[in-house]
Amino acid sequence: MTVRFFAYLRDREYANCKELETAAPATVRALGEELSQRFGKRFRGEFFSPDGAELGERVIVMVNGRRVEFLSGIDTPLKESDTVQIFPVVAGG
Amino acid sequence: MNNGYTGVILRVDLKKGTVAKEPLNWKNAEDFVGARGLGTKYYCDECDPNCDPLGPDNKLIFMTGPLTGTVAPSAGRYDVVAKSPLTGAIGAANSGGHFGPELKYAGYDGIIFENVADHPVYLYINDDKVELRDASHLWGKDVYETTDLLNAECGESFRVACIAPTGENGCLFAGVMNDKHRAAGRGGMGTVMGVKKLKAVVVKGTGSVRVARPKEFFQDCMDARATLKAHPVTGAGLSAYGTQILVNIINASGAMPKNNGRDGSVFADADDISGETLTAKYLLRNKGCFGCSIGCGRVTDIKEGPFKSKGEGPEYEAGWSFGADCGVNDLAAVCDANFLCNQYGIDPITMGATIACAMELYEMGALPESDVGFPLRFGDAAAMVKCTELTCKGEGFGKILGLGSYRMAEKYGHPELSMSVKKQEMPAYDGRAIQGIGLEYATSNRGGCHVRGYVISPEVLGIPVKTDPLVTEGKAGLLKTFQDLTALVDSTGMCLFTTFGIGLPEIAAAYRDAVGTDESDEDILLKGERVWNLEKQFNIAAGVEKDTLPPRLLREELPEGPAQGKVNQLQTMLAEYYQVRGWTAEGIPTPEKLQALKLS
């Protein structure tokens, strides 16, 4: 599957890349764990809430362009053909 | 006491060449707050809704709000109000920078321009000294030249709001530009200014703005500023990346119209024109308006290549209109076109969307190449910039582009290909992929517009709540709240972007302590609803067309992306919207509603 990162999450302190390919973990939560293992504490701090149970307040996670809140939340299942997009909270207009 | 206001309005008769000072209408200020609301109230009381927007009876009103020029966060805004020559609806466009605060420091809440001058003039304001001066030497000069000449003539510390030749030559979407790069951009307020032969307003003031409860007001503002500073969007994201940061998330949502919306709303090259790329390749620094801690403005420099240029921006909307909407993936070309719009004082949303419409007309064979003068296919960056330049200079095909997409598409037999509502182009979000924004476009009192009720915030960004962009349920009530709150915020003189971090409680507290009222938050929000209904009343009286969307959004299913197969479900939402507004099923405010809002 493809994972894409945006804004400062592309920076060296976080993913240090725009995009990566990885074998699809079972869920978004498992993907977050895998990426946190790879990128470290700062990334974990963005991706997960302080207790690690939910998504952090500063992150937007989409699966194929749909926010996971409108799918099955952090437990949204993933498959190999999916694209996951990870954004910090952004706004504009 | 003049708390929050100066208590003085300037009335300028351009035909007679006279300037009069008159007391502010305090009752109207109380009911309609200021800026957009108060300017619209003055306009509606004094002008015939059926007047010719390009005629002498269309007044032009500059109006500040009670918080403009105070320490309230990002409170540097003023509105320009007139009947729009593009839409025929009420036009109100607001702008930041430093002009609005300077006008208040000079001692004036607003300026009402009447009639037409017999030669080009500008209004000179230096505290108490106010006079019309000859502007013949400025006529034909662009925004940068005009500003520099006026600063040389009047003094470097004067703030300048002006028009460019686009406003003088009949382009229907010319804006009023202040501080060179800030725009009261939409709906052709600069066109109205040009008709009046009013080239500019220059102002310098040495006064201040008095507030009713200084200690409480200061605390309100410091608390609000702290909240904005701590918020990830207003404290970090917008200053780091500007509004262009939206490109990737809107595109990922399948909502960034591509090729005039003909080919759906997923642009494969979105990252090439994104805020991330702008920051990496061209950003010199960010820039803020008066009293703003957000600093979303971009100072950008294209150092080399065919689109070598320097200026400010682009904002997300311009990034989309010159980018994905024209199928262009060259960010340097997008920046160049945007800089031209600033220099020549035109609305980049309408400009880019009109070029996109022309590209579709050209590709289907309805627009002959002989009319354009060169091939005009989607994705041709040089042709896109050339079209912008021709429009800016009022040359060749640019004269037709300067009419906006609706009149142009009508001329070539396909008005349905104009992606506009009430003849004003819709911005950068596809109403098929984001249902609520489609309802906003349809009902916006100034025609296709996103910032009259920015429901992108909850529908995509999750601020302040998360709502599913693909569903219609609940969108009517949500939109009404956003529209009313926005009308209030615009009327105070604060920037709408503050609402990413703060809300009604913070804004109402600042308003209360500035003007010295004890009204509840709900009473204050009601003023926003009053402004909205006043605008609607004007539009009905002016015979503005009904609330709807282009057929493309209602009938052509999106071909790909997360909203594949969707159209906008307008009729479902519109019926509910009229109901929650307390209007009839035809969208007319009922006598009861008008009475409740003190509008009858």
HADDOCK unambig.tbl for C-alpha pairs under 7 A between the chains (distance, minus, plus):
assign (segid A and resid 7 and name CA) (segid B and resid 276 and name CA) 5.88 0.50 0.50
assign (segid A and resid 64 and name CA) (segid B and resid 562 and name CA) 6.49 0.50 0.50
assign (segid A and resid 65 and name CA) (segid B and resid 252 and name CA) 4.88 0.50 0.50
assign (segid A and resid 65 and name CA) (segid B and resid 253 and name CA) 4.65 0.50 0.50
assign (segid A and resid 65 and name CA) (segid B and resid 254 and name CA) 6.89 0.50 0.50
assign (segid A and resid 65 and name CA) (segid B and resid 562 and name CA) 5.50 0.50 0.50
assign (segid A and resid 66 and name CA) (segid B and resid 253 and name CA) 6.59 0.50 0.50
assign (segid A and resid 66 and name CA) (segid B and resid 562 and name CA) 6.44 0.50 0.50
assign (segid A and resid 70 and name CA) (segid B and resid 468 and name CA) 6.42 0.50 0.50
assign (segid A and resid 89 and name CA) (segid B and resid 232 and name CA) 6.80 0.50 0.50
assign (segid A and resid 89 and name CA) (segid B and resid 233 and name CA) 6.54 0.50 0.50
assign (segid A and resid 89 and name CA) (segid B and resid 461 and name CA) 6.96 0.50 0.50
assign (segid A and resid 90 and name CA) (segid B and resid 233 and name CA) 5.62 0.50 0.50
assign (segid A and resid 90 and name CA) (segid B and resid 237 and name CA) 6.13 0.50 0.50
assign (segid A and resid 90 and name CA) (segid B and resid 245 and name CA) 6.97 0.50 0.50
assign (segid A and resid 90 and name CA) (segid B and resid 461 and name CA) 6.63 0.50 0.50
assign (segid A and resid 91 and name CA) (segid B and resid 233 and name CA) 6.27 0.50 0.50
assign (segid A and resid 91 and name CA) (segid B and resid 243 and name CA) 6.85 0.50 0.50
assign (segid A and resid 91 and name CA) (segid B and resid 246 and name CA) 6.44 0.50 0.50
assign (segid A and resid 91 and name CA) (segid B and resid 461 and name CA) 6.47 0.50 0.50
assign (segid A and resid 92 and name CA) (segid B and resid 238 and name CA) 6.99 0.50 0.50
assign (segid A and resid 92 and name CA) (segid B and resid 243 and name CA) 4.20 0.50 0.50
assign (segid A and resid 92 and name CA) (segid B and resid 246 and name CA) 6.21 0.50 0.50
assign (segid A and resid 93 and name CA) (segid B and resid 243 and name CA) 6.01 0.50 0.50
assign (segid A and resid 93 and name CA) (segid B and resid 316 and name CA) 6.43 0.50 0.50
assign (segid A and resid 93 and name CA) (segid B and resid 317 and name CA) 6.98 0.50 0.50
